[in-house]
Amino acid sequence: MEYLPNIVFAVALVLGIGFFARNVKKLSRNIKLGKDVDVSDNKSQRWKNMAKIALGQTKMVVRPIAGLMHVIVYVGFIIINIEVLEIILDGLLGTHRLFSSLGSLYNFLIGSFEVLALLVIVAVVVFWIRRNIIRIQRFIKPEMKGWPKTDGNMILYIELVLMTLFLTMNAADFQLQQLGADHYVQAGTFPVSQFIVPLLDSLSESSLILVERTAWWLHILGILAFLNYLYYSKHLHILLAFPNTYYGKLKPQGQFNNLESVTNEVKLMMDPDADPFAAPAEDDVAEPEKFGASDVMDLNWVQLLNAYTCTECGRCTSECPANQTGKKLSPRKIMMDTRDRLEEVGKIIDANKGEFVPDGKQLLDDYISREELWACTTCNACVQACPVSIDPLSIIVEMRRYLVMEQSAAPTELNNMMSNIENNGAPWPYNQMDRLNWVNE
């Protein structure tokens, strides 16, 4: 019986980490459904971007209030969870405050953790007020109804509960230290939780131990539960922001990629030595790839990583000129729809033993409408605004490419422009010979 708590803890730890590893494997598989793309260039610049944007939060603080609050929650939550290492070792070894031998350093760390925990609580409350009372416009867009809104609040509640449990655990521990209870060594400073101690004055030593142990267990089990909740939440960006910023676009924002097959055709047309009647090489007789994207499997894996990384913060949508003028387009919805469709495809694969069985649906039309795609002005405001280097525009362009090159379904205005370019060498409906007639008018 003496080792029963250690065994129970070890089982809970293995189950928690095991389930998380299972979800990570599924996540990796879903992302790899995308086409391969070479992003091995400029490694030094990619590392700098990851350090600056993901770790340094430089794009978050562009909006100072929200940015500062986010930095507090991010830094606080990460640093406070350094103590999780001690909790895990204590749970496995049956010790208590294993690192207390660090002396004054340990006291400083515990005190710092408590101050950060208080700041996290304050920031979480501010975030909740902004979402639910002030109701900032970008949090009440149509795509944020239902689960996205619930998920955003759930995260705030979880963080609030975890920080409260941490401070309650420390307050009970501090009181037990004062009473000289067995195994509760004199260690740590408690600048915040000491104010909770008066609420525990009337409790006996056994009751204090019960409070401390209950808070301890709920805190660590809550962290394991939160770890596994990430897969189902927008807060997956806590993990994916780092690879996403590393693989982020390095080319100038106005530069679009060209299809290799089209580029080769143009080069062949421009080559004076090329024989237009020559038979195609054996390698060229295979069925050509689809132009553009109509479903998630047509996108590349970086774009699918983007979809999973989306924080649903809405900064892209709030900056989008199409959205600001009442158009249906929301770059955030583009990313959310891509992720939802990818999740749906993943579930189909799971249900069919690793094989995708067509379900009669696709990203185009079933999730993202053509009206949304053609509302985009390709201004790159969404790309610039994203705090974790997501590129909604690349998905929009690929889906437009499919509409134009596979279905000839461009809007009338665009078809007229392309016809004019083909016939007149310019987007205007005037013959090249008549283009300068206005000079004589």
N, C-alpha and C positions, 0 to 999 in steps of 0.2 A: 504493500500500500504506500510505502514511503516514496516509491518512484512512479506512482500512478500519474501524478500531475505532469511529470517529465515525459512520460509515454504519450499521454493525451496531447500535450503540446507538440511533440514530434510528429504525431499523426496529423494534427491540424496543419502544421507547417508543410508537410509533404503533400497533403491534399491541396492546400492553397497554391503552392508553387507548381504542382503538377497540373492543376486545372489551368493555371495561367500559361504554362508552357504549351499546353494543348491549344489554347486560343491563339497564342503567338504563331504556332505552326499553321493554323488555319488562316490567320491573317497573311502570313508570308505566301501561302499557296494562292490566295485570292489576288494578291498584288502581282504575282508572277503570271497570272492569266493574261496580263497585258503584253504587248509586243516588246521585243528587246530594243533598247536604245543605248547608244554609247555615251556615257557620261563620265568617262575616265580622264577627261582632259583637265588641265589647270587645277591639279590637286591642292596646291598651296592656297589658291584663291578660294577654293571650296572649304578648306579647313578654316580659313579666316572668316568666311561668311557664317559658318556654323558657330564659331566662337562668338562672333559679334551679334548675330541675330538670335540664335537659339539660346545661347548661354548668357550673353550680355543684354538681351531684351531691348536692343536699340530701337527697333521699329515699334515696340509697345509704347515707349515713352513719348512718341510723337504726340499722343493725346495724354497730357501730363497726369490728370486725375486718375483715369482708368489705368494708365500705365504704371503709375506709382503703386496703386492698390494691387495690381497684378504682380509687380515685382515683390511686394511684401509677402503675398500669399505664396508665390513661387519659391522665393528664397527661404521663407519661414518653414514651409511644408517640407522642403528638401532637407534643410539643416536639422530641423527638429527630428526628422526620421533617422538621423545618424544614431540617435538613442535606440532606434529599433535594433541595431546590431547588439547593443548591450542586453536588450530585452530578449532577443532570440537566444543569446548565449546563456542568459540567466534561466530561461525556460528549459533549455536542453540540459544544462549542468546542475540545475537545482540551486543555483547561487542567488544572491541578491545584490544588486549594484556592483557588478563584477569589476567595473573600472574605477571604483572609488579610491583605489590605491594611487590614482593619478594626483590625488591631493588637491592643491589649489587650482590646477588646470581643470579638474573635474568640477570643482565648485563654480568656476567661471563658465564652463560649458552648460551646466544645468541652469544657471542663472540666465545665460543668454537664450537658451531654449525657451524659458518661461516668458521672457520679454517678447520674443518672436511669436510665441503662441498667442499672447494677448493682442499683438498687432494683427495677426492673422484673423482673430475673432472680429476685431474692429473692421478690417477690410472686407470680410465676408458679409458682415451686416450692411456695410455700405453698398456692396454689390447687390444684395437682396433688395435693398430699398430702390436702387436704380432700376432693377428689373420689374419690381412688382408694385411700387408706389409711384415713383416718378414716371415709370414706363417710358423710358427712352425709346425714340421712334424705331431704331434699328432692332430692338428686342421684341417688337410687336408686329413685325411684318407677317404676311400670311403663312410663309413657310415655317414660322416659329410656333405655330399653334400645335397643341397636342403634346406628343412625346418630347420634341426639342425643348419646349418651355419647362416641362416637368423635369427633364434631365438636367437642365441648367440649375434649377432650384435644388434638385436632389444632391448635386455635387456640393452646393453651399451648405446644405444641412449636414452632410457627411463630414465635411471639414470642420464645421462648428462643433459637432459631437465629438470628433476625435481630439480636438484641442481642449475641449472641456474635460474629457476623460483624462487627458494627460495632466492637466492642472489639478484635478481631483485626486488622482493617484499620488501626485507629489505632495499635496496638502496632507493626506492621510499618512503618507510615509514620514513627513516632517513631524507630525504629531506623535507618531510611534517612536521616532528617534528621541523626542523629548521625554517620553515615558520610559525609555531604556528597554524597549521590547526586544526579545531575542531575534537575532538575524538582521535587525534594522540598524545598520551601522551609521554612525554620524558622518554623513557625507552629503555634499551639495549645498547650494544656496538657493533660496526660494523667494525671490523678490515679488512674485505675483501670487503664488499659491498660499503664501503666509496669510493673505487676507481672507482665504477660504477657511483657514483653521478654526476661527471662532465658531463657525457653523458646526464643527465636529467636537466641540468641547464637552458636550454632554454624553458622548459615546464612550463605552468601555473599551478596553484594549482589544478584546475579541471582536467587538463591532467595528473598530477601526481597521483591524486586519481584514475583516470581511469587505469593508469599503475599498481598501487599498487593493486587495486581490481581485475584486470584481472589476474595478476600473482598469487594472493591469490587463486582465484577460480580455475585457471588451475592447481595450485600446489595440492590442496586438491582433485580435481576431478581426476587428474593424479595418485595420490596415490590410490584412490579407483579403478581406472581402472587397475593399476598395480597389485593390490591385486587380482583382478579377472582374470588377465592374467596369474597369477602363475599356475593355474590348467592346462593350455595348454602349459606350458613352462618347460624347464629343471630346472628353478629356483624354482620349487616346493620344492627343497631341502632346501630352506630357512626355511620352516616349518617342513619338514619331517626328516631333519638331526637329530633332537633331539630324536624322538622316535626310529629312525633307529639305532643310536649309543647305545641307551639304550637296544634295543633288539638284538644287535650285538652278534656274536658268541663268546663264552667264552672258548670253548674247545680248546685244542692245535690244531694248524692249520693242522697238519698231520693226525688228528683223524677224520675218517668218521663215519657216523651213520650206524647202522645195522638195517635192516628191522626186526620188531618184529616177523612177521610170520615166516621168515626164521630162526631167532634165536631159536624160539620155536621148529621148526622141528629138528634143529641140537641137541638141548638139549634132545629131545625125542629119537633121534637116539643114543645118547651117554648114555642114561639111561639104565642100565642093568636090571632094574625091569620093564621096560615098555613092554607092550604087543603089538607087531607089528600088531596083528590081531584084536585088540580091535576096536569096532565100535566108530566112532567119537562122541564126545559130541554134544548135540543138538545145542549148541552155535557155533559149528564149521562147521555146514552143510551149512551155508550161502555162497554165492558166494564170493570168496576171492578178496581182493582189487587188483587193478592193481599194478604191480611192476614198480617203477620209474614213469617218467612223459613224456607224449607226448603232453600235452597242459597245459595251465596256470592253469586250475582247478585242475590239479594233483600236483601242487606245493603247498607248505605251505604258509600261509599268510605273514610270515616274508620275504620270498623270493619275494613275490609280492610287499611288502613294499619296499624292496631293489630296485626293478625295477622302482618304482615311485620316489625314492630318488636319482637315478643316476644323477650326475651333468654334465655328458658328457665331463668331463675334459680330459679324455683319459690317465690319469696316469696309469691305469691298462693295457691298450693296449701298452703303451710305455715301460712298464716293462716286457711284456709277451715274453718269449723266442721263442715261436712258431711264433708270429707275427714278431719278429725281424728277423727271418730266412726266411721270405717270405711266411709262411703258411697263410691260409685263416682266421684263428681264430683271432677275436678281442673281448676280454672280454667286452669292452664297447658296441659293437654291440649286444652281448648276452643280455645285460640288456635293451638296447633300443628296441630290437625285442620283448622281453618279455613284456615290457610296451606297445608297439604298439598293440600286440595281445590282451593284457588285455583290452585296450581301445576299440578295435574292438568288443570283447565279451560284454563289457559294453553297447555299442551302440545297439547291437542285443537285449540285455535284455530290454533296454529302448524302442526299437521299438516293442517289443512283450509283453508289459505290465508286466514286471518283470520276464519273463520266457526266458531262453536261448533256442533258436531253433538252432540245429546243422546247420552249414553253409558249411560243407564239407571241412573245413580247420582246421589246428591245428598248434601249435607252431613248432613242428618237421616237417621238410621238406618244409613247406610253408613259414616259417620265418628263422629258423635255420637249416642249412644243416648238414648232417652227417659228411661231411668232416671237418667242423668247430669243431664238438664235439670230433672227434678222433685226431685232431691236438693238443689238450690240453695235456700238460705233467703233470698236477695236481701238479705243483710246489708251488702253493699258492702265487706267486709273485703278481698277480692281487689283491688278498685279502689284502696282506700287503701294497700295494701301495694306496689303496682307502682311501681318506681323510674322508669318512663318514661311514666306516665299512660295505661296501657292499661286498657280497660274491658271485661273478659270478660262482665260481667253484662249489658251491653246486647245482646250476641249471644244469651245464654241467654234473655232476656226476649222477643226477637223470635221465636225458635224456639218458645218456649212459646205466644206469641200465634198462631202458625200452627197449632199443635196444637189450641188451643181454638177459634179462630174459623173455621178452614178445615176441620178434621177432627172437631170436637167430641170430641176425644180427651183431655180433661182427666181426671185421676184421679177416682175415685169420690168421695173426700172433698171435692174441690173442686167437683164437680158438685152434690153435696148442699148445700154452702154457698151456691152461686149460686142454686140452686132456692129455698132458704130466704129469701135476700135478695129474690128476685123475688116470692115469695108472702107472706112475713111482714115484709119490710122490715128484716130482721136475719139474721145467719148462724145463728141458733138455730132449732130446729124447733118454735117455739111461736107460736101465733096472737097477733097484736098485742093483742087484747082480754084475753088470758090472761097477758100478760107480767108483770103486777104481782101475780099471785095468791100469789106466795111471801111477800108482806108479811103476809098473814093466816094463814100456816102457823105 
